[in-house]
Amino acid sequence: MGNGGKVPDVKNNFKKFVNEKKMETYSDKKKALWIMIIDILIVIITLATLYFIFFIDNDKPILDYFGYAAILLIVSFGVFKFISIGFSSSTSSNITKVVLVDDDGSSIKTWNLKGKVSLLIGKNSNENEVDIDLSETTYSSLVSRQHAVMNYSNNNWYIEDIGSSNGTGLKKENDDFKLKLEAGKQYELSAGDTLYIANTKLVLK
């Protein structure tokens, strides 16, 4: 064969592709669901208003009803937008700490996220200071000095690999696979997720 007799691992490559697509759309699905609910409710309210205008009561001038319909749409959109923002705030910003765990899952060290908006993960040195220092961990030799960064934006925490030598992994709480992150790309985080800084495990709580 042209590749030295090696057969491409189609099954694993396909699984990796599916997992990457699943992770890319993980956060978008939650937002899309609420947008869809809001759109459906607006359509229902609009149809109900138009039905009332044309079939129930047509004694008043038609422009009055269109005015009422516009007011209903604006109020409804504002109410459901407020609800969706409140839901997002209560579910997305629930990460309060990062916990370093060993291979058995026992806690070793904890970093509190209160008041933080950005955390650099790596190893401290004379020339480099990080927020989450993994220089004394078991697999510290695999951790880059500036390995990854966690950023807080729009009520969510995100992780980004910043060109580390041995990569960063992410395992969502309810998934059975670990995704290797693409350097320079941000991934949304939730409480219960596990970060793999090379082989070092950080659990988000």
Secondary structure, 3 states (H helix, E strand, C coil): CCCCCCCCCHHHHHHHHHHHHHHHCHHHHHHHHHHHHHHHHHHHHHHHHHHHHHHHCCCCCHHHHHHHHHHHHHHHHHHHHHHHHHHHHHHHCCCCEEEEECCCCCEEEEEECCCCCEEEEECCCCCCCCCEECCCCCCHHHCCCEEEEEEEECCEEEEEECCCCCCEEEECCCCCCCEECCCCCEEEECCCCEEEECCEEEEEC
